[in-house]
């Protein structure tokens, strides 16, 4: 009976994602203290008794927890009975990749799990796409934090960040949005500071996100020096040129090498304890599905309760599952029922 109820929750959740109503509902705005900062967050509260608490961790998107796709996810989780806490991670939304991202996630988990207003059991579960999915997995390996988590669901997470960056730099056919974010973060190690160039990269990312066809990049690009325009164009279109700079980044070592290691989930795999659902698009054009397969194999090897779902129903880190291919529907339902079975409080 319990399995059937989790299947129904999974079905209702997936059907909720088909709703295009992305208007922000009547949520309570709360604050979450982290080291040297305060995070804003939206609190979604179910109408009836809560089945548990899920924290949703936004990806590398400027609107963060209020990205229309994320609002739909939060509403759907709340509708099936979960309390949802969705913080706004400003650094992540500003495309800044750093170790502070992990610390902010850990601090927010610690705070939320200790508030009786948000959870009755002192535990939460995590739902996170892409880059933030990997960060959440790393945060959950902390000895104190993993005691406060029931389950984790990641969408399009990676195991080895260096492999993902190399693939994005080397393959022109892969996603330009992710590539530009990585260039923005790691290119200064190779070329030093160049304010106009990095402004151009930032605007290219924003235009890609908003699908605005270079509305903001164009004027800035035309104001740049010719040599900076050429540098931008080569970074955008020249695979060999990008790979040259990637090799420079790796060879320079120092903080970049530490960061690359620190952002790779595979480095923490021996500390993993929490039931984990890994969902990945088979045609993901940023992080190949082999990354989730790698993590799944390592988790199973260590006898960690886990489930893998590689599907054609989503693209990279997508939270909107198309249900047009009905043949995969039972597999997706089964995957999320695993997550909800572990995310539901045993003693609410």
PAPAVEX-145472 format. One line per 5 residues: number of its first residue (from 0); their letters; for each residue x, y, z of N, C-alpha, C. Coordinates in steps of 0.2 Angstrom, whole numbers, always signed. Layout:
BEGIN
NUM	A	X:Y:Z:X:Y:Z:X:Y:Z ~ ... .
***
This chain:
BEGIN
0	XXXXX	+4:-6:+0:+0:+0:+0:+4:+6:+0 ~ +10:+6:+4:+14:+12:+4:+17:+13:-3 ~ +19:+8:-6:+22:+9:-13:+17:+12:-17 ~ +11:+10:-17:+6:+13:-21:+5:+20:-20 ~ +5:+22:-14:+4:+29:-12:+10:+33:-14 .
5	XXXXX	+16:+30:-14:+22:+34:-17:+22:+35:-25 ~ +19:+29:-28:+18:+30:-35:+13:+35:-37 ~ +7:+36:-33:+2:+41:-34:+5:+48:-33 ~ +10:+49:-28:+13:+55:-27:+17:+57:-33 ~ +21:+52:-35:+25:+53:-41:+21:+55:-47 .
10	XXXXX	+16:+51:-48:+12:+53:-54:+9:+60:-53 ~ +6:+62:-47:+3:+68:-46:+9:+74:-47 ~ +15:+72:-45:+20:+77:-45:+22:+78:-53 ~ +23:+73:-57:+24:+74:-64:+19:+77:-68 ~ +12:+76:-66:+7:+79:-69:+7:+87:-67 .
15	XXXXX	+9:+88:-61:+9:+95:-59:+15:+99:-63 ~ +20:+96:-65:+25:+99:-69:+23:+100:-76 ~ +17:+97:-78:+14:+99:-85:+10:+105:-85 ~ +9:+108:-79:+5:+114:-78:+10:+120:-80 ~ +8:+124:-85:+12:+130:-87:+11:+136:-83 .
20	XXXXX	+7:+136:-77:+6:+141:-73:+12:+143:-68 ~ +16:+147:-70:+22:+149:-67:+21:+155:-62 ~ +15:+157:-61:+14:+163:-56:+16:+161:-49 ~ +20:+165:-46:+22:+164:-39:+16:+164:-34 ~ +14:+158:-31:+9:+158:-26:+10:+162:-20 .
25	XXXXX	+5:+162:-16:+6:+165:-9:+10:+161:-5 ~ +17:+163:-5:+22:+160:-1:+24:+165:+5 ~ +27:+162:+10:+30:+166:+15:+37:+167:+14 ~ +39:+173:+13:+47:+175:+12:+50:+174:+19 ~ +55:+170:+19:+59:+170:+25:+67:+171:+24 .
30	XXXXX	+70:+172:+30:+78:+173:+29:+81:+167:+32 ~ +87:+165:+29:+91:+160:+31:+98:+163:+33 ~ +100:+163:+39:+107:+165:+40:+113:+160:+38 ~ +117:+162:+34:+123:+158:+33:+129:+162:+35 ~ +135:+160:+34:+141:+163:+36:+142:+170:+32 .
35	XXXXX	+142:+175:+36:+143:+182:+33:+138:+184:+28 ~ +132:+181:+29:+127:+183:+24:+120:+181:+26 ~ +115:+183:+23:+108:+181:+24:+105:+179:+17 ~ +102:+173:+17:+99:+171:+11:+91:+172:+11 ~ +89:+175:+6:+81:+175:+5:+79:+168:+3 .
40	XXXXX	+73:+167:+5:+70:+160:+3:+62:+161:+3 ~ +59:+157:-1:+52:+156:-1:+50:+150:+2 ~ +45:+150:+7:+42:+144:+10:+35:+143:+8 ~ +35:+137:+5:+28:+134:+2:+26:+129:+7 ~ +19:+130:+10:+17:+126:+15:+10:+123:+12 .
45	XXXXX	+10:+116:+13:+4:+112:+11:-2:+114:+15 ~ -8:+113:+12:-14:+114:+15:-15:+109:+21 ~ -13:+103:+20:-14:+98:+26:-8:+97:+29 ~ -8:+92:+34:-1:+90:+37:+4:+88:+32 ~ +10:+91:+34:+16:+90:+29:+18:+83:+29 .
50	XXXXX	+20:+80:+23:+23:+74:+23:+30:+74:+24 ~ +33:+80:+24:+40:+81:+25:+43:+87:+22 ~ +49:+89:+23:+52:+95:+20:+57:+94:+15 ~ +56:+97:+9:+61:+97:+4:+64:+104:+2 ~ +70:+104:+3:+74:+110:+0:+75:+110:-7 .
55	XXXXX	+73:+115:-11:+75:+115:-18:+81:+120:-19 ~ +86:+117:-22:+92:+121:-23:+93:+124:-30 ~ +92:+130:-31:+92:+133:-38:+99:+132:-42 ~ +98:+131:-48:+104:+130:-53:+107:+137:-55 ~ +112:+137:-60:+115:+142:-62:+110:+146:-67 .
60	XXXXX	+105:+150:-64:+101:+154:-67:+99:+160:-64 ~ +99:+166:-67:+99:+172:-64:+93:+173:-59 ~ +87:+170:-61:+81:+171:-57:+81:+166:-51 ~ +86:+161:-51:+86:+157:-45:+80:+153:-43 ~ +78:+154:-37:+72:+151:-34:+65:+153:-37 .
65	XXXXX	+66:+159:-41:+60:+161:-44:+60:+161:-52 ~ +65:+157:-54:+64:+155:-61:+58:+151:-62 ~ +54:+153:-68:+47:+150:-69:+47:+143:-68 ~ +52:+139:-71:+52:+132:-71:+53:+129:-64 ~ +57:+133:-59:+58:+131:-53:+51:+132:-48 .
70	XXXXX	+48:+138:-50:+42:+139:-46:+37:+133:-48 ~ +36:+131:-54:+32:+125:-55:+34:+119:-51 ~ +40:+118:-51:+43:+112:-47:+41:+113:-40 ~ +42:+119:-37:+40:+120:-30:+33:+119:-28 ~ +29:+122:-33:+21:+121:-32:+19:+114:-33 .
75	XXXXX	+22:+110:-37:+20:+103:-38:+22:+99:-32 ~ +28:+100:-29:+30:+97:-23:+26:+99:-17 ~ +24:+105:-17:+19:+107:-11:+12:+104:-12 ~ +10:+104:-18:+3:+101:-19:+2:+94:-17 ~ +8:+90:-18:+7:+83:-16:+9:+82:-8 .
80	XXXXX	+10:+88:-5:+10:+87:+3:+16:+89:+6 ~ +21:+92:+3:+28:+93:+6:+28:+101:+7 ~ +31:+102:+13:+34:+109:+14:+40:+110:+10 ~ +40:+115:+7:+46:+117:+2:+49:+123:+4 ~ +56:+123:+5:+60:+129:+7:+64:+130:+1 .
85	XXXXX	+64:+135:-2:+68:+137:-9:+72:+143:-8 ~ +78:+142:-6:+82:+148:-5:+85:+151:-11 ~ +87:+157:-11:+90:+161:-17:+97:+161:-15 ~ +101:+157:-19:+109:+157:-18:+112:+162:-23 ~ +113:+168:-21:+115:+174:-25:+121:+172:-29 .
90	XXXXX	+126:+169:-26:+132:+168:-29:+131:+163:-35 ~ +127:+158:-34:+126:+153:-40:+122:+157:-45 ~ +117:+161:-43:+113:+165:-48:+117:+170:-52 ~ +123:+172:-49:+128:+177:-53:+133:+173:-56 ~ +132:+166:-57:+137:+162:-61:+144:+161:-58 .
95	XXXXX	+144:+163:-51:+151:+162:-48:+151:+155:-45 ~ +156:+151:-47:+158:+145:-45:+163:+145:-40 ~ +162:+143:-34:+167:+143:-28:+165:+138:-23 ~ +170:+137:-18:+169:+133:-13:+163:+136:-8 ~ +162:+142:-8:+157:+145:-4:+150:+143:-6 .
100	XXXXX	+149:+141:-12:+143:+138:-14:+141:+132:-10 ~ +146:+128:-9:+145:+122:-5:+143:+124:+3 ~ +147:+128:+5:+146:+130:+12:+139:+134:+13 ~ +137:+138:+8:+130:+141:+9:+125:+135:+9 ~ +126:+130:+5:+121:+125:+5:+121:+121:+12 .
105	XXXXX	+127:+120:+14:+127:+116:+21:+124:+120:+26 ~ +126:+127:+26:+123:+131:+32:+115:+132:+31 ~ +113:+132:+25:+106:+133:+25:+102:+126:+27 ~ +105:+120:+25:+102:+114:+27:+102:+114:+35 ~ +108:+116:+38:+108:+115:+45:+103:+120:+48 .
110	XXXXX	+102:+126:+46:+97:+131:+49:+90:+128:+48 ~ +88:+126:+42:+81:+124:+41:+79:+118:+45 ~ +84:+113:+45:+83:+107:+48:+82:+108:+56 ~ +84:+114:+59:+83:+115:+66:+77:+119:+68 ~ +73:+121:+63:+68:+125:+64:+61:+121:+64 .
115	XXXXX	+58:+121:+70:+52:+117:+70:+46:+120:+66 ~ +47:+126:+64:+42:+129:+59:+42:+126:+52 ~ +48:+123:+51:+49:+121:+44:+49:+113:+44 ~ +51:+110:+49:+52:+102:+49:+50:+100:+56 ~ +46:+95:+57:+45:+92:+64:+50:+87:+66 .
120	XXXXX	+54:+84:+61:+58:+79:+63:+66:+81:+63 ~ +67:+87:+61:+74:+89:+61:+78:+87:+55 ~ +74:+85:+50:+77:+82:+44:+74:+86:+38 ~ +78:+86:+32:+75:+89:+26:+77:+84:+20 ~ +74:+85:+14:+77:+81:+8:+79:+87:+3 .
125	XXXXX	+83:+85:-2:+85:+90:-6:+83:+88:-13 ~ +81:+93:-17:+80:+92:-24:+84:+98:-28 ~ +88:+95:-32:+93:+100:-35:+95:+98:-43 ~ +95:+103:-47:+97:+102:-54:+104:+103:-55 ~ +107:+99:-60:+113:+101:-63:+119:+103:-58 .
130	XXXXX	+122:+108:-59:+128:+110:-55:+126:+110:-48 ~ +120:+113:-46:+118:+113:-39:+117:+106:-36 ~ +115:+101:-41:+114:+94:-39:+121:+91:-36 ~ +126:+93:-40:+133:+90:-38:+135:+93:-31 ~ +134:+100:-31:+136:+104:-25:+132:+101:-19 .
135	XXXXX	+125:+99:-20:+121:+96:-14:+124:+90:-12 ~ +126:+85:-17:+129:+79:-15:+135:+80:-11 ~ +139:+85:-13:+145:+86:-9:+144:+88:-2 ~ +139:+93:-2:+137:+96:+5:+134:+90:+9 ~ +131:+86:+6:+128:+80:+10:+133:+75:+13 .
140	XXXXX	+139:+76:+11:+144:+71:+14:+147:+73:+20 ~ +146:+80:+22:+148:+82:+28:+145:+78:+34 ~ +149:+76:+39:+147:+72:+44:+141:+74:+48 ~ +140:+81:+49:+135:+84:+53:+129:+84:+49 ~ +130:+87:+42:+124:+88:+38:+121:+82:+36 .
145	XXXXX	+124:+76:+35:+121:+70:+32:+116:+67:+37 ~ +117:+69:+43:+112:+67:+48:+105:+71:+48 ~ +105:+76:+44:+99:+80:+44:+96:+80:+37 ~ +98:+75:+33:+95:+74:+26:+92:+67:+26 ~ +85:+67:+23:+82:+60:+22:+84:+57:+15 .
150	XXXXX	+84:+62:+10:+85:+59:+3:+87:+65:-1 ~ +90:+63:-7:+92:+68:-12:+90:+66:-19 ~ +87:+71:-23:+86:+70:-30:+90:+75:-34 ~ +94:+72:-38:+98:+77:-43:+95:+76:-50 ~ +95:+81:-54:+94:+81:-61:+100:+83:-65 .
155	XXXXX	+103:+79:-69:+108:+80:-73:+115:+82:-69 ~ +116:+79:-64:+122:+81:-60:+128:+77:-63 ~ +134:+80:-61:+141:+77:-63:+144:+74:-58 ~ +149:+69:-60:+153:+66:-55:+160:+69:-55 ~ +163:+70:-61:+169:+73:-62:+169:+80:-65 .
160	XXXXX	+170:+85:-62:+169:+92:-65:+174:+93:-71 ~ +180:+90:-70:+185:+91:-75:+184:+88:-82 ~ +181:+82:-82:+178:+79:-88:+173:+83:-91 ~ +168:+86:-87:+163:+90:-90:+165:+96:-93 ~ +170:+100:-90:+173:+106:-93:+177:+104:-99 .
165	XXXXX	+181:+99:-99:+185:+97:-105:+180:+96:-111 ~ +175:+92:-110:+170:+91:-115:+166:+97:-118 ~ +165:+102:-113:+161:+108:-116:+166:+112:-120 ~ +172:+112:-118:+177:+116:-121:+179:+113:-128 ~ +179:+106:-128:+181:+103:-134:+176:+102:-140 .
170	XXXXX	+170:+102:-138:+164:+100:-142:+160:+106:-144 ~ +161:+109:-150:+157:+115:-151:+149:+114:-152 ~ +147:+108:-152:+140:+106:-153:+137:+106:-146 ~ +140:+106:-141:+137:+106:-134:+135:+113:-132 ~ +131:+113:-127:+128:+119:-124:+132:+125:-123 .
175	XXXXX	+131:+131:-127:+135:+137:-126:+134:+141:-119 ~ +128:+140:-116:+126:+143:-110:+131:+140:-104 ~ +132:+134:-104:+136:+131:-99:+143:+133:-100 ~ +145:+132:-107:+152:+134:-109:+154:+141:-107 ~ +150:+146:-108:+151:+153:-106:+152:+154:-99 .
180	XXXXX	+148:+150:-95:+149:+151:-88:+155:+148:-85 ~ +158:+143:-88:+164:+140:-86:+170:+144:-88 ~ +169:+147:-94:+174:+152:-97:+175:+158:-92 ~ +169:+160:-90:+169:+166:-85:+172:+165:-79 ~ +172:+159:-76:+175:+157:-70:+182:+155:-70 .
185	XXXXX	+184:+152:-76:+191:+149:-76:+196:+152:-80 ~ +193:+156:-85:+198:+159:-90:+202:+164:-87 ~ +201:+168:-82:+205:+173:-79:+212:+169:-77 ~ +212:+163:-75:+218:+159:-73:+223:+159:-79 ~ +220:+159:-85:+224:+158:-91:+226:+165:-94 .
190	XXXXX	+221:+170:-94:+223:+176:-98:+223:+182:-93 ~ +222:+181:-87:+222:+187:-82:+215:+191:-82 ~ +215:+197:-80:+209:+201:-80:+208:+205:-87 ~ +202:+205:-89:+200:+209:-95:+193:+210:-94 ~ +191:+216:-91:+185:+218:-89:+180:+218:-95 .
195	XXXXX	+182:+221:-101:+177:+221:-106:+176:+214:-109 ~ +181:+209:-109:+179:+203:-111:+175:+199:-107 ~ +176:+199:-100:+172:+196:-96:+165:+199:-95 ~ +164:+205:-96:+157:+208:-97:+154:+205:-103 ~ +157:+204:-108:+154:+201:-114:+152:+194:-113 .
200	XXXXX	+156:+190:-110:+154:+183:-108:+148:+183:-104 ~ +147:+188:-99:+142:+188:-94:+135:+190:-98 ~ +136:+195:-103:+130:+197:-107:+128:+191:-111 ~ +133:+188:-114:+131:+182:-118:+127:+177:-115 ~ +129:+176:-108:+126:+171:-104:+118:+173:-103 .
205	XXXXX	+118:+179:-101:+111:+182:-100:+107:+182:-106 ~ +109:+184:-112:+105:+184:-118:+103:+177:-119 ~ +108:+172:-118:+106:+165:-119:+100:+163:-115 ~ +101:+165:-108:+96:+163:-103:+89:+166:-105 ~ +89:+172:-107:+83:+175:-108:+80:+174:-116 .
210	XXXXX	+84:+171:-120:+82:+169:-127:+81:+176:-130 ~ +86:+181:-129:+84:+188:-132:+89:+189:-138 ~ +92:+184:-141:+96:+185:-147:+101:+191:-147 ~ +105:+191:-142:+111:+196:-141:+108:+203:-140 ~ +102:+204:-137:+100:+210:-136:+104:+215:-131 .
215	XXXXX	+108:+212:-127:+112:+216:-122:+119:+215:-124 ~ +121:+209:-127:+128:+208:-129:+130:+213:-135 ~ +126:+214:-140:+127:+217:-146:+130:+224:-145 ~ +127:+229:-141:+130:+236:-140:+137:+235:-137 ~ +137:+231:-132:+144:+231:-128:+149:+228:-133 .
220	XXXXX	+148:+223:-137:+152:+220:-141:+155:+225:-146 ~ +151:+229:-149:+153:+234:-154:+157:+240:-151 ~ +157:+240:-144:+161:+245:-141:+167:+243:-139 ~ +169:+236:-139:+175:+233:-137:+181:+235:-142 ~ +187:+234:-140:+193:+235:-144:+192:+229:-149 .
225	XXXXX	+195:+230:-155:+195:+225:-160:+199:+218:-157 ~ +204:+219:-154:+208:+213:-151:+203:+209:-146 ~ +199:+213:-142:+195:+210:-137:+189:+206:-141 ~ +187:+209:-146:+181:+206:-151:+184:+200:-153 ~ +190:+200:-156:+193:+194:-159:+194:+188:-154 .
230	XXXXX	+196:+190:-148:+197:+185:-142:+190:+182:-140 ~ +185:+186:-140:+178:+184:-138:+176:+179:-144 ~ +177:+181:-150:+174:+177:-156:+178:+170:-156 ~ +185:+170:-154:+188:+164:-154:+186:+159:-149 ~ +185:+162:-143:+183:+159:-137:+176:+155:-138 .
235	XXXXX	+172:+159:-142:+165:+157:-144:+165:+151:-149 ~ +170:+152:-154:+169:+148:-160:+175:+143:-161 ~ +181:+144:-158:+187:+140:-160:+189:+135:-154 ~ +187:+129:-156:+188:+124:-151:+196:+123:-149 ~ +200:+123:-154:+207:+123:-152:+210:+128:-148 .
240	XXXXX	+207:+134:-149:+209:+140:-145:+207:+139:-138 ~ +200:+137:-137:+198:+136:-130:+202:+130:-127 ~ +204:+125:-130:+207:+119:-127:+214:+122:-125 ~ +217:+126:-129:+224:+129:-127:+223:+132:-120 ~ +218:+136:-119:+217:+140:-113:+215:+135:-107 .
245	XXXXX	+212:+130:-109:+210:+125:-104:+216:+121:-101 ~ +221:+120:-106:+227:+117:-104:+231:+122:-100 ~ +231:+128:-101:+234:+133:-97:+231:+133:-90 ~ +225:+133:-90:+221:+133:-83:+223:+127:-79 ~ +224:+121:-82:+226:+115:-78:+233:+115:-76 .
250	XXXXX	+237:+118:-81:+244:+118:-79:+246:+123:-74 ~ +242:+128:-74:+244:+133:-69:+242:+131:-61 ~ +238:+126:-61:+237:+123:-54:+234:+128:-49 ~ +237:+128:-43:+236:+132:-38:+228:+132:-36 ~ +225:+137:-35:+218:+137:-33:+213:+134:-38 .
255	XXXXX	+215:+134:-44:+211:+131:-49:+211:+124:-49 ~ +217:+121:-47:+217:+114:-47:+213:+111:-40 ~ +214:+115:-35:+210:+114:-29:+203:+114:-30 ~ +201:+119:-33:+193:+120:-35:+191:+114:-39 ~ +194:+112:-44:+192:+107:-49:+191:+101:-45 .
260	XXXXX	+196:+99:-40:+195:+93:-36:+190:+94:-31 ~ +189:+100:-28:+184:+101:-23:+177:+100:-26 ~ +176:+102:-32:+169:+102:-35:+167:+95:-38 ~ +172:+90:-38:+170:+83:-41:+167:+79:-35 ~ +161:+77:-37:+158:+73:-32:+161:+66:-31 .
265	XXXXX	+164:+63:-36:+168:+57:-35:+173:+57:-30 ~ +176:+63:-28:+181:+63:-23:+178:+62:-16 ~ +171:+63:-15:+168:+62:-9:+164:+56:-8 ~ +164:+52:-13:+160:+46:-14:+160:+41:-8 ~ +166:+41:-5:+166:+36:+1:+163:+39:+7 .
270	XXXXX	+161:+45:+7:+157:+48:+13:+149:+48:+12 ~ +147:+46:+6:+140:+46:+4:+136:+41:+9 ~ +131:+43:+11:+126:+38:+15:+119:+39:+14 ~ +117:+44:+10:+110:+46:+10:+107:+43:+4 ~ +100:+40:+4:+97:+38:-2:+97:+43:-7 .
275	XXXXX	+99:+41:-13:+100:+46:-19:+96:+44:-25 ~ +92:+48:-28:+90:+47:-35:+94:+52:-40 ~ +96:+48:-45:+100:+52:-50:+96:+51:-57 ~ +93:+57:-59:+89:+58:-65:+93:+61:-70 ~ +94:+59:-76:+98:+62:-81:+95:+61:-88 .
280	XXXXX	+95:+67:-92:+93:+66:-99:+98:+63:-103 ~ +95:+58:-107:+100:+54:-111:+103:+58:-117 ~ +100:+64:-119:+103:+68:-124:+106:+75:-121 ~ +107:+75:-114:+110:+81:-111:+116:+83:-114 ~ +115:+90:-116:+121:+93:-120:+125:+97:-116 .
285	XXXXX	+125:+96:-110:+130:+100:-105:+134:+94:-101 ~ +130:+90:-98:+133:+85:-94:+131:+78:-96 ~ +135:+74:-99:+133:+68:-102:+130:+63:-96 ~ +125:+59:-99:+122:+55:-94:+127:+50:-91 ~ +133:+49:-94:+138:+44:-91:+140:+47:-84 .
290	XXXXX	+139:+53:-83:+141:+56:-76:+137:+53:-71 ~ +130:+53:-72:+126:+50:-67:+127:+43:-66 ~ +128:+39:-72:+129:+32:-72:+136:+31:-68 ~ +141:+35:-69:+147:+34:-65:+145:+34:-57 ~ +142:+39:-55:+140:+40:-48:+136:+34:-46 .
295	XXXXX	+131:+32:-50:+127:+27:-48:+131:+20:-46 ~ +135:+19:-51:+139:+13:-50:+143:+13:-44 ~ +146:+19:-42:+150:+20:-36:+146:+19:-30 ~ +140:+22:-30:+135:+22:-24:+133:+14:-23 ~ +132:+11:-28:+130:+4:-28:+135:+0:-25 .
300	XXXXX	+141:+1:-28:+147:-2:-25:+148:-2:-18 ~ +146:+4:-15:+147:+5:-8:+140:+3:-4 ~ +135:+0:-8:+129:-2:-5:+125:+4:-2 ~ +125:+10:-5:+121:+15:-4:+115:+15:-7 ~ +109:+16:-4:+103:+15:-7:+102:+21:-12 .
305	XXXXX	+101:+18:-19:+101:+23:-24:+97:+21:-30 ~ +95:+25:-34:+92:+24:-40:+94:+28:-46 ~ +94:+25:-52:+96:+29:-58:+91:+29:-63 ~ +89:+35:-66:+84:+35:-71:+87:+39:-77 ~ +89:+36:-82:+91:+40:-88:+86:+40:-93 .
310	XXXXX	+83:+46:-95:+77:+46:-99:+78:+51:-105 ~ +74:+50:-110:+73:+55:-116:+68:+61:-114 ~ +65:+61:-108:+60:+65:-107:+62:+72:-105 ~ +69:+73:-104:+71:+79:-101:+78:+81:-105 ~ +80:+87:-105:+86:+89:-108:+91:+90:-102 .
315	XXXXX	+96:+95:-102:+100:+96:-96:+97:+99:-90 ~ +98:+96:-85:+96:+98:-78:+89:+101:-78 ~ +85:+99:-83:+78:+101:-84:+73:+99:-79 ~ +69:+103:-76:+64:+101:-71:+57:+101:-74 ~ +56:+102:-81:+50:+101:-84:+50:+94:-88 .
320	XXXXX	+47:+89:-86:+47:+83:-89:+41:+82:-94 ~ +43:+81:-101:+38:+80:-106:+35:+73:-105 ~ +29:+72:-105:+26:+65:-104:+23:+63:-111 ~ +26:+66:-117:+23:+64:-123:+25:+57:-125 ~ +31:+54:-123:+33:+48:-124:+31:+43:-118 .
325	XXXXX	+25:+40:-119:+22:+37:-113:+25:+30:-112 ~ +29:+28:-116:+33:+21:-115:+38:+22:-109 ~ +40:+28:-108:+45:+29:-102:+41:+32:-96 ~ +35:+33:-96:+31:+35:-91:+32:+31:-84 ~ +31:+24:-85:+32:+20:-79:+38:+21:-75 .
330	XXXXX	+44:+21:-79:+51:+22:-77:+52:+28:-73 ~ +49:+34:-75:+49:+40:-72:+45:+40:-65 ~ +39:+37:-66:+35:+37:-60:+39:+33:-54 ~ +42:+27:-56:+45:+23:-52:+51:+26:-49 ~ +55:+30:-53:+61:+34:-50:+59:+39:-45 .
335	XXXXX	+54:+43:-46:+52:+48:-41:+48:+45:-35 ~ +45:+39:-36:+42:+36:-30:+47:+34:-25 ~ +53:+32:-28:+59:+30:-24:+61:+36:-20 ~ +61:+42:-23:+63:+48:-19:+58:+50:-14 ~ +52:+50:-16:+46:+52:-11:+46:+47:-5 .
340	XXXXX	+47:+40:-7:+47:+36:-1:+52:+37:+4 ~ +58:+40:+2:+63:+41:+7:+63:+48:+9 ~ +59:+53:+6:+59:+60:+8:+53:+61:+13 ~ +48:+56:+13:+43:+56:+18:+45:+55:+25 ~ +43:+59:+29:+45:+58:+36:+42:+52:+39 .
345	XXX	+46:+48:+43:+43:+42:+46:+39:+44:+52 ~ +40:+49:+55:+36:+51:+61:+34:+59:+61 ~ +30:+60:+56:+28:+67:+55:+24:+70:+61 .
***
